[in-house]
Amino acid sequence: MTLRKFDFYHPCSLEELYELLERYGNRAKLIAGGTDLVVQMKEKKIAPDAVIDLLGLTELQGMDRREEGLRIGATVKLSTLENAYILIEQWGLLASAAHRVGSLQVRNRATIGGNLCNASPAADMAPPLLVMEAMVTLSSRKDDRRIPIESFFIGPGLTVLRPEELLKEIIIPPQPPHSFGVYLKLGRRKSMDLAIVSVAALLTLSPDKKNCKRARIAMGSVAPTPVRAIETERLLEGNTLNEDLINEASRRAEEECRPISDLRSTEAYRKEMVGVLVRRALRQALMAKV
């Protein structure tokens, strides 16, 4: 299948990139791994006048610890995340989610920034970042602005990015002691598939693991954007995590989601599976080793 003719650029500095974004605006698309963009172009869903490669920009690369937490450049590959030693201590939930994306070949190309900017309700990186309360830095020639990840998505395929901006980095704050995270994904097959439902749960427990001090739960593929289950979190916090509470939390999560029926699943099935995955995630978090 042939592609419509377009201009291709490989900027070597942010200043060069900003100039291109200002010149082309909405007529340009940014590319890093290309696992989503190239497919959309082949299927004639988009036909940009320019494609701008981000892989030559050092400001968008690498991971490092800072006082504010862990910084991840937007062009870090998912295969790097799933094997990153730096994630093990506090941010292993992100590595677990990265491992569930596509195949090894896809993960060797796909980037965390691309996964987020594609803004699919089923994006695997979104629920873990939501429960870890990550921030994203959006950069333009004028300035950088940092916003919570939950404010980044505004609809299927839509983000708050302006035409002159790019996603520069993700900042994940340090997680509280005794925190345990789980990411679960339900698809039609074990790999190479979008989530029918996904759930990330991050619990901060008392030292004896009986009381829930803090709860964060996020869901994918059950609303126009990845979403937090705020009421379910409130139900859990400050209470003893027994089987009755876990079952009630799973029912509350079913009530909070707003799925649709499509070619991959029905609304009713998605709601039921939200309850199943939330129940499993909470049980697994309780069983995690200190």
N, C-alpha and C positions, 0 to 999 in steps of 0.2 A: 504494500500500500504506500503510495507516494504522499509526501508531505507538501503542504503549501510552502512556497519559498519564504525564507525569513533571514534576517541578519543575525549573525552569531558573534558574541563578544566574550572575551576572557580578560576582564579587568584585573590588574595587579595591585590595585589600591582601592580603599574605600572612596576616596575622592573621585577616582575614575568611575566607580560604580554609581555614586550619587549623580554624577553628570549624566550618565546613561538613563537612570531612572527619571530624572527631571526632563530629559529629552523625549523619552517614549511614553512615560506615564503608564496608563492601563494597557497600552499596546505592547508592553514588554512582559515577559515571564522570566522568573529566576529559575535556574536549574542547578542542582547539586548532584544527587544520585540519579534523578530522572525516572525513577520507577513509577511515579504517578504521571508526571508531565508528559513523557513521551507516549504513554498509552493514550492519554487524552488527546494529544495531537494526532496520533494515528487514527483514532476513532472520530476525528473531525469535530470534537466537542469544543476545542479551542483552536485558534489560528493566529498566534501572535506575530507581530511584525518583527520582533526581536526576541532572541533568547540570550540571557546573560548568565554565564557560568560563574559560580561562586567559589569554586575549589581552589583558586589561586590566592584567596584572601586569608592571610594568617590570623586576622582578628576574629575569624569565625571558626577557628580550629582549636583542638585540644581541650583538656580538662585539668582543673587545678583547684586546690583548696584555698579558700579565702576566709577572712574573719566572718563574712556574712554567710558562708556555706560553701557548697560545691558549685563551681562554674563549669558549664558545658557549652562549648561552641556549637553554633547551629549546624555546622557541616560535619560534626562527629558522626561516624558511621554506626549503625545499630550493631554490627558485629563487634565493634570496639567496645560498645557499652556492655554487651552481654558477657564479655571476658575481662572487664576492667577491674583490677584489684582494688582501686580507689573506692569503688562502690560498695564493697563487701561490708564494711563496718556499719554504715548508717543508711545507705541508699541501695541496698541489694534488690529492693522491690523493682527498681527501674531496670536492672539487669535481667530480672526474671521476665518482665514484660517484653524487653527487646528480643529475648530468645524465642518468643512466641510469634514473631512477625515473619511471615513468608517462609522462604527457604534460605539456606546459607548463602546462596548466590544473591538473593535479593538483599539480605542483611549486609552483604559486603558492598552494596551500592547505596542502599537507602540511608538517609540521614535523619537525625532526630528533628532537625528543623523542617525538613520536607514533610515528615509525618504529621507535624503539627500544622504547618501552613496549608496542607491539603484540606484540613478542616473536615475530615470525614467524621460523622458521629461514631464510627467504629474504630477511630484511630487508637492503636494499642498504647502509644506513649502518653495519651492524655489522662486516663484514669489514675495511673501511678503519680503523675505530676500534680494532679488535683489533690490527692490525699496528702501529699508531702508539701502542699501549699507553696509550690514553686512560683517564681517570678520570671517574666520574660522581658528582655531588653529589645526595644524596637528602635532602630537607628535610621537617621536621615542626616543630610548635610546640616540642617538647622540645629538638631539636638538629638539626644537619646532620651527615650522615656521608658520607664520601667513600670509594668503593670502586673497584677496577679494573673496567673494562668487562667483562672476561671472567668476573667473578663476578656480573654483573647478571642474566644469563639462566639459568633453571633448567629450562626445558622449553618445548614449543610453547605460546605464549600466556602464559607464566608468567615472572615476574621476582621479585626479592627485595624489591620494594616492599611496604611494609606499608600497611594500609588508611588510616592517618593521614599517609602520606608522598606526596610528588610528586617527580618528577625535575626538578631545578632548573637544572642546567647540566652541560656537558661540558667537561673540561679536557684538552687535548692537549699533551703536553710538546714542547719543541723537538726536532727530529729531527737526528741526527748529520750532519756534513758528508759530501758525496758519497753521499747517500741518494737512491734512485730508486724510485718507487712506480708500480704498475700495478693497475688494477681491471678485471676481465673478467667478463662476465655472459652466460650462455647461456640464451636463452628460445625459445619457439616462434615468436616474431616479434621484430622489432628494438626495438619499444617497446610500452608498455601491457601488460606481461606480467610475472608473477613469474619469478624465476630458477629454471631447472631445476638449474643449478649456477652458483655465482659464486666467484671467487677474487680475493683481494687479495694482492699480493706487495710487500714493501718491503725492498730490499737496500741495505746500506751497503758500498760497495766501496772498494778501495784507489785512490789517485789515478790509477793507470794502468788501472783498471777490470778488472784481471785476477783479483784475489783478493777473495773475499767475507769481509768482516770481521764482518758481522752480517746475519742473515736473519730475516724475519718473514713468515709465510704464514698466511692465514686463509681458511676456506671457508664458503660458505653453501649451504643446501638439501641438505646431505649428512649431517645429524645432527639430533637433537632441538633443538639450538641452534646458532648460528654458532660455529665452533670454530677454534682454532689447530692447525696441523700441526707439532707440536713436534719430532717425530723428523725430519721433512723439513728443518726449520730447522737442526738439529744436523748433519745430513749436509752442508749447504752451508757452514756457518760454518768459516772458516779454510782453505778450499780454493780451488783455481783453478777458475773457472767456465768449463769447457769443455763440449762437446756431450755427452760421456759422463756427466759429473756431472749435467747438466741432465736427461738421460733417466733416470738413476737416481733423481733427486729426484722426477720425475713419477710413477715407479712407487711410490716410498715414500709419496707423498701418496695414491695410490689405496688403499694398504693402511691408511692412517690414518682414512679417512672411513668413516662408517657410514650410508649412505643407505638409503632404503626405496623400494619400488615404490608408485606411486599413479597417479591419473588423468593426471598430467602426464608421467610418465617411469617407467622401470624402474630397479631397483637397479643392474643391470649397466651400463646406459647411463650413469647418473650417475657410477659409478666410473670408467668409461673417459673420460668428459668431464672429470673432475677432473684426470686425467693430462694430457689435451690442454691444458687451460687453464693448469695450472701450468707446463707446458713453454713455452707462448706467453708467459706473464707474465714468466718468467725471461729469455727471449730479448729481450723488449721492454725490460726494465729495463737489460739490458746495452747496448742500442742507444740509450738515452736520452742526450740531450746533457748535458754537464757544466755 
